[in-house]
Amino acid sequence: MVRILLYAVPVILGVWALVDCAQTAKGDVRKLPRAAWILIILMAPIIGSLAWLTIGRRKGSGPRPAPRPVAPDDDPDFLRDLDRKKPRRNDEPGEPSST
């Protein structure tokens, strides 16, 4: 079991750092260009991965949450469009309602 961990941990760490480096926004990559970081991670998986995770990327540059969809009753454009599409009724006193 320990032997498996000795091989699995560096591979998982290397793949994680490689994917993280590839997906990090250009402005969040520090110290070296992205291509150099990828080469370092590939050539020295343990040291390169740890270097990338500690000094190569900006702190807090993890995945950004996707924007949440706006509910229709909170969307001002939807409400404005709804008002435009709503048929106008003539509600003057003395005239019968059309409904």
VOLO-635912 format. One line per field, with one value per atom (N, C-alpha, C, O): residue number from 1; atom name; x, y, z. Coordinates in Angstrom, 1 decimal, always signed. Layout:
N
resi <- [NUM ...] .
name <- [CA ...] .
X <- [X ...] .
Y <- [Y ...] .
Z <- [Z ...] .
***
This chain:
99
resi <- [1 1 1 1 2 2 2 2 3 3 3 3 4 4 4 4 5 5 5 5 6 6 6 6 7 7 7 7 8 8 8 8 9 9 9 9 10 10 10 10 11 11 11 11 12 12 12 12 13 13 13 13 14 14 14 14 15 15 15 15 16 16 16 16 17 17 17 17 18 18 18 18 19 19 19 19 20 20 20 20 21 21 21 21 22 22 22 22 23 23 23 23 24 24 24 24 25 25 25 25 26 26 26 26 27 27 27 27 28 28 28 28 29 29 29 29 30 30 30 30 31 31 31 31 32 32 32 32 33 33 33 33 34 34 34 34 35 35 35 35 36 36 36 36 37 37 37 37 38 38 38 38 39 39 39 39 40 40 40 40 41 41 41 41 42 42 42 42 43 43 43 43 44 44 44 44 45 45 45 45 46 46 46 46 47 47 47 47 48 48 48 48 49 49 49 49 50 50 50 50 51 51 51 51 52 52 52 52 53 53 53 53 54 54 54 54 55 55 55 55 56 56 56 56 57 57 57 57 58 58 58 58 59 59 59 59 60 60 60 60 61 61 61 61 62 62 62 62 63 63 63 63 64 64 64 64 65 65 65 65 66 66 66 66 67 67 67 67 68 68 68 68 69 69 69 69 70 70 70 70 71 71 71 71 72 72 72 72 73 73 73 73 74 74 74 74 75 75 75 75 76 76 76 76 77 77 77 77 78 78 78 78 79 79 79 79 80 80 80 80 81 81 81 81 82 82 82 82 83 83 83 83 84 84 84 84 85 85 85 85 86 86 86 86 87 87 87 87 88 88 88 88 89 89 89 89 90 90 90 90 91 91 91 91 92 92 92 92 93 93 93 93 94 94 94 94 95 95 95 95 96 96 96 96 97 97 97 97 98 98 98 98 99 99 99 99] .
name <- [N CA C O N CA C O N CA C O N CA C O N CA C O N CA C O N CA C O N CA C O N CA C O N CA C O N CA C O N CA C O N CA C O N CA C O N CA C O N CA C O N CA C O N CA C O N CA C O N CA C O N CA C O N CA C O N CA C O N CA C O N CA C O N CA C O N CA C O N CA C O N CA C O N CA C O N CA C O N CA C O N CA C O N CA C O N CA C O N CA C O N CA C O N CA C O N CA C O N CA C O N CA C O N CA C O N CA C O N CA C O N CA C O N CA C O N CA C O N CA C O N CA C O N CA C O N CA C O N CA C O N CA C O N CA C O N CA C O N CA C O N CA C O N CA C O N CA C O N CA C O N CA C O N CA C O N CA C O N CA C O N CA C O N CA C O N CA C O N CA C O N CA C O N CA C O N CA C O N CA C O N CA C O N CA C O N CA C O N CA C O N CA C O N CA C O N CA C O N CA C O N CA C O N CA C O N CA C O N CA C O N CA C O N CA C O N CA C O N CA C O N CA C O N CA C O N CA C O N CA C O N CA C O N CA C O N CA C O N CA C O N CA C O N CA C O N CA C O] .
X <- [+0.8 +0.0 +0.9 +0.6 +1.9 +2.8 +3.5 +3.7 +3.9 +4.5 +3.6 +4.1 +2.4 +1.4 +1.3 +1.3 +1.3 +1.2 +2.5 +2.4 +3.6 +4.9 +4.8 +5.5 +4.1 +4.0 +2.8 +2.8 +1.7 +0.4 +0.4 +0.0 +1.0 +1.0 +1.7 +1.2 +2.9 +3.6 +2.9 +2.8 +2.3 +1.6 +0.3 +0.1 -0.4 -1.6 -1.3 -1.9 -0.2 +0.2 +0.7 +0.3 +1.4 +1.9 +0.7 +0.7 -0.2 -1.4 -2.2 -2.6 -2.4 -3.2 -2.5 -3.1 -1.2 -0.5 -0.4 -0.6 -0.3 -0.3 -1.6 -1.7 -2.7 -4.0 -4.3 -4.8 -3.9 -4.1 -3.3 -3.8 -2.1 -1.3 -1.9 -1.9 -2.4 -3.0 -4.3 -4.6 -5.0 -6.3 -6.2 -7.2 -5.1 -5.0 -4.9 -4.3 -5.6 -5.7 -4.3 -3.4 -4.0 -2.7 -2.2 -1.0 -3.0 -2.6 -2.3 -1.7 -2.7 -2.5 -1.2 -0.9 -0.5 +0.7 +1.9 +2.0 +2.7 +3.7 +5.1 +5.3 +6.1 +7.5 +8.0 +9.1 +7.4 +7.8 +6.6 +5.5 +6.9 +5.8 +5.2 +5.8 +3.9 +3.2 +3.9 +3.9 +4.5 +5.2 +6.3 +6.6 +7.0 +8.2 +7.7 +8.3 +6.6 +6.0 +5.6 +5.8 +5.0 +4.6 +5.8 +5.8 +6.8 +8.1 +8.7 +9.1 +8.7 +9.2 +8.4 +9.0 +7.1 +6.2 +6.4 +6.4 +6.6 +6.8 +8.2 +8.3 +9.2 +10.5 +10.8 +11.6 +10.3 +10.5 +9.1 +8.8 +8.4 +7.0 +6.8 +5.9 +7.6 +7.3 +7.7 +6.9 +9.0 +9.5 +8.8 +8.4 +8.6 +7.9 +6.5 +6.0 +5.8 +4.4 +4.3 +3.5 +5.2 +5.2 +5.6 +5.0 +6.5 +6.9 +5.8 +5.5 +5.1 +3.9 +2.9 +2.4 +2.5 +1.5 +1.8 +0.9 +3.1 +3.5 +3.9 +3.5 +4.6 +5.1 +4.7 +4.8 +4.2 +3.9 +2.5 +2.4 +1.6 +0.3 +0.0 +0.4 -0.9 -1.3 -2.2 -3.0 -2.1 -2.9 -4.4 -4.8 -5.2 -6.6 -7.0 -8.1 -6.2 -6.5 -7.2 -7.0 -7.9 -8.6 -9.7 -9.9 -10.4 -11.5 -12.6 -12.9 -13.0 -14.0 -15.3 -15.6 -16.2 -17.6 -18.3 -18.1 -19.0 -19.8 -20.9 -21.4 -21.2 -22.3 -23.6 -24.0 -24.3 -25.6 -26.7 -26.6 -27.6 -28.6 -29.6 -29.8 -30.1 -30.9 -32.4 -32.8 -33.1 -34.5 -35.3 -34.9 -36.3 -37.1 -37.6 -37.7 -38.1 -38.7 -37.6 -37.9 -36.3 -35.2 -34.5 -33.7 -34.9 -34.2 -35.0 -36.1 -34.4 -35.1 -35.5 -36.5 -34.6 -34.9 -36.1 -36.9 -36.2 -37.4 -38.7 -39.7 -38.6 -39.8 -40.2 -41.4 -39.2 -39.5 -40.1 -41.1 -39.6 -40.2 -41.6 -42.4 -41.8 -43.1 -44.1 -45.3 -43.7 -44.6 -45.0 -46.1 -44.0 -44.2 -45.2 -46.0 -45.1 -45.9 -47.3 -48.2 -47.5 -48.8 -49.8 -49.6 -51.0 -52.0 -52.5 -52.7 -52.7 -53.3 -54.8 -55.5 -55.3 -56.8 -57.2 -56.6 -58.4 -59.0 -59.9 -61.0 -59.4 -60.1 -60.7 -60.7 -61.3 -61.9 -63.3 -64.0 -63.7 -65.0 -66.2 -66.1 -67.2 -68.3 -68.3 -69.3 -67.1 -67.1 -67.0 -66.3 -67.6 -67.6 -66.2 -65.5 -65.8 -64.5 -64.5 -65.6 -63.5 -63.4 -63.3 -63.4 -63.0 -62.9 -64.1 -64.1] .
Y <- [-1.2 +0.0 +1.3 +2.2 +1.2 +2.4 +2.6 +3.7 +1.5 +1.6 +2.2 +3.0 +1.9 +2.5 +4.0 +4.8 +4.4 +5.8 +6.6 +7.8 +5.9 +6.6 +6.9 +7.9 +6.2 +6.5 +7.3 +8.2 +7.1 +7.8 +9.3 +10.1 +9.6 +11.0 +11.9 +12.9 +11.6 +12.5 +12.6 +13.7 +11.6 +11.6 +12.5 +13.4 +12.3 +13.1 +14.6 +15.5 +14.8 +16.2 +16.9 +18.0 +16.1 +16.7 +17.0 +18.0 +16.0 +16.3 +17.5 +18.3 +17.5 +18.6 +20.0 +20.9 +20.1 +21.3 +21.6 +22.8 +20.7 +20.9 +21.4 +22.4 +20.8 +21.3 +22.7 +23.6 +22.9 +24.2 +25.3 +26.4 +25.0 +25.9 +26.3 +27.4 +25.2 +25.4 +26.3 +27.0 +26.1 +26.8 +28.2 +28.9 +28.5 +29.8 +30.9 +30.8 +32.0 +33.2 +33.7 +33.6 +34.3 +34.8 +35.9 +35.9 +36.7 +37.7 +37.1 +37.8 +35.9 +35.3 +34.4 +33.9 +34.3 +33.5 +34.5 +35.5 +34.0 +34.9 +34.3 +33.1 +35.2 +34.8 +34.4 +34.9 +33.4 +32.9 +32.8 +32.9 +32.7 +32.5 +31.2 +30.2 +31.0 +29.8 +28.6 +27.5 +28.8 +27.7 +27.2 +26.0 +28.1 +27.7 +26.9 +25.9 +27.3 +26.6 +25.2 +24.2 +25.1 +23.7 +22.8 +21.7 +23.4 +22.6 +22.2 +21.0 +23.1 +22.7 +21.6 +20.7 +21.7 +20.7 +19.4 +18.3 +19.4 +18.1 +17.5 +16.3 +18.3 +17.8 +17.4 +16.4 +18.1 +17.8 +17.8 +18.8 +16.7 +16.7 +17.2 +17.9 +16.6 +17.0 +18.4 +19.2 +18.7 +20.1 +21.1 +22.2 +20.8 +21.8 +22.0 +23.2 +21.0 +21.1 +21.9 +22.8 +21.6 +22.4 +23.9 +24.8 +24.1 +25.5 +26.2 +27.4 +25.6 +26.2 +26.6 +27.7 +25.6 +25.8 +26.9 +27.5 +27.0 +28.0 +29.4 +30.4 +29.4 +30.7 +31.1 +32.2 +30.1 +30.4 +31.0 +31.7 +30.9 +31.5 +32.4 +32.3 +33.4 +34.4 +33.7 +32.8 +34.2 +33.6 +33.8 +34.9 +32.8 +33.0 +33.0 +33.4 +32.4 +32.4 +31.1 +30.6 +30.5 +29.3 +29.5 +30.6 +28.5 +28.6 +29.7 +29.7 +30.5 +31.5 +30.9 +30.1 +31.2 +30.7 +31.2 +32.4 +30.4 +30.8 +31.7 +31.6 +32.7 +33.6 +32.9 +32.1 +33.2 +32.6 +33.2 +34.4 +32.4 +32.9 +33.8 +33.5 +34.8 +35.7 +35.2 +34.8 +35.2 +34.7 +35.8 +37.0 +35.3 +36.3 +37.5 +38.6 +37.2 +38.4 +39.3 +40.4 +39.0 +39.8 +40.5 +41.4 +40.1 +40.6 +41.8 +41.7 +43.0 +44.2 +44.2 +44.7 +43.6 +43.6 +42.7 +43.0 +41.6 +40.7 +41.4 +41.3 +42.1 +42.8 +43.9 +44.2 +44.6 +45.7 +45.1 +45.7 +44.0 +43.4 +42.8 +42.9 +42.3 +41.8 +43.0 +42.8 +44.2 +45.3 +45.7 +46.1 +45.6 +46.0 +45.0 +45.4 +43.7 +42.7 +42.6 +42.1 +43.1 +43.0 +43.8 +45.0 +43.3 +44.0 +45.1 +45.0 +46.3 +47.4 +47.3 +47.0 +47.6 +47.6 +49.0 +49.8 +49.3 +50.6 +50.5 +50.0 +50.9 +50.8 +52.1 +52.4 +52.8 +54.0 +53.7 +52.8 +54.5 +54.2 +54.5 +55.4 +53.7 +53.8 +52.9 +52.7 +52.4 +51.5 +50.1 +49.8 +49.2 +47.8 +47.2 +47.6 +46.3 +45.7 +44.7 +44.0 +44.5 +43.6 +42.1 +41.2 +41.9 +40.5 +39.9 +38.7] .
Z <- [+0.0 +0.0 +0.0 -0.7 +0.8 +0.9 -0.5 -0.9 -1.1 -2.4 -3.4 -4.3 -3.4 -4.3 -4.1 -5.0 -2.8 -2.5 -2.9 -3.3 -2.8 -3.3 -4.8 -5.2 -5.5 -7.0 -7.3 -8.2 -6.6 -6.9 -6.5 -7.2 -5.3 -4.8 -5.8 -6.1 -6.2 -7.2 -8.5 -9.1 -9.0 -10.3 -10.1 -11.0 -9.0 -8.8 -8.6 -9.2 -7.8 -7.6 -8.9 -9.2 -9.7 -11.0 -12.0 -12.6 -12.1 -12.9 -12.5 -13.3 -11.2 -10.6 -10.9 -11.3 -10.6 -10.9 -12.4 -12.7 -13.2 -14.7 -15.2 -15.9 -14.7 -15.1 -14.5 -15.2 -13.3 -12.6 -13.4 -13.6 -13.8 -14.5 -15.9 -16.3 -16.5 -17.9 -17.8 -18.7 -16.7 -16.6 -15.9 -15.9 -15.3 -14.6 -15.6 -16.7 -15.3 -16.1 -16.3 -15.4 -17.4 -17.8 -16.7 -16.4 -16.2 -15.3 -13.9 -13.1 -13.6 -12.3 -12.3 -11.2 -13.4 -13.4 -13.0 -13.6 -12.0 -11.5 -11.8 -12.1 -11.7 -11.8 -13.2 -13.6 -13.8 -15.1 -16.1 -15.6 -17.4 -18.3 -18.1 -17.6 -18.5 -18.3 -19.0 -18.4 -20.1 -20.8 -20.0 -19.9 -19.3 -18.5 -17.3 -16.9 -16.7 -15.5 -16.0 -15.3 -17.1 -17.6 -17.8 -17.5 -18.4 -18.6 -17.2 -17.1 -16.3 -14.9 -14.3 -13.7 -14.4 -13.8 -14.5 -13.8 -15.8 -16.5 -16.2 -16.1 -16.1 -15.9 -14.5 -14.2 -13.5 -12.1 -11.4 -10.8 -11.6 -11.1 -9.6 -9.4 -8.7 -7.3 -7.0 -6.5 -7.3 -7.0 -7.9 -7.4 -9.2 -10.0 -9.6 -9.6 -9.2 -8.7 -7.5 -7.3 -6.5 -5.3 -5.5 -4.9 -6.4 -6.8 -7.4 -7.1 -8.3 -9.0 -8.0 -8.0 -7.1 -6.1 -5.1 -4.5 -4.8 -3.7 -4.3 -3.7 -5.4 -5.9 -7.3 -7.7 -8.0 -9.4 -9.7 -10.7 -8.8 -9.1 -7.9 -6.8 -8.3 -7.3 -6.3 -6.6 -5.1 -4.0 -4.3 -4.7 -4.0 -4.2 -5.7 -6.0 -6.5 -8.0 -8.4 -9.5 -7.4 -7.7 -8.7 -9.2 -9.0 -10.0 -9.5 -8.3 -10.4 -10.1 -10.3 -11.2 -9.4 -9.5 -10.7 -11.1 -11.4 -12.5 -12.1 -11.0 -13.0 -12.6 -12.5 -13.3 -11.4 -11.2 -12.1 -12.4 -12.6 -13.4 -12.6 -11.4 -13.2 -12.5 -12.6 -13.7 -11.5 -11.6 -12.3 -12.3 -13.0 -13.9 -13.1 -13.6 -11.9 -11.1 -10.6 -10.1 -10.7 -10.3 -11.5 -11.3 -12.7 -13.9 -14.4 -14.9 -14.3 -14.7 -16.2 -16.6 -17.0 -18.5 -18.8 -19.6 -18.0 -18.2 -17.8 -18.5 -16.7 -16.2 -17.2 -17.4 -17.7 -18.7 -19.9 -20.4 -20.4 -21.6 -21.3 -22.2 -20.1 -19.7 -19.7 -20.2 -19.2 -19.3 -20.7 -21.0 -21.6 -23.0 -23.7 -24.5 -23.3 -24.0 -23.4 -24.0 -22.2 -21.5 -22.3 -22.5 -22.6 -23.3 -22.4 -21.2 -23.0 -22.3 -22.2 -23.2 -21.0 -20.9 -20.6 -20.0 -21.1 -20.9 -19.7 -19.8 -18.5 -17.3 -16.8 -15.6 -17.8 -17.4 -16.8 -17.2 -15.8 -15.1 -16.1 -17.0 -16.0 -16.9 -18.1 -18.7 -18.5 -19.6 -19.2 -18.2 -19.8 -19.4 -19.7 -20.6 -18.9 -19.0 -20.2 -20.4 -20.9 -22.0 -21.6 -22.5 -20.4 -19.9 -19.3 -18.9] .
***
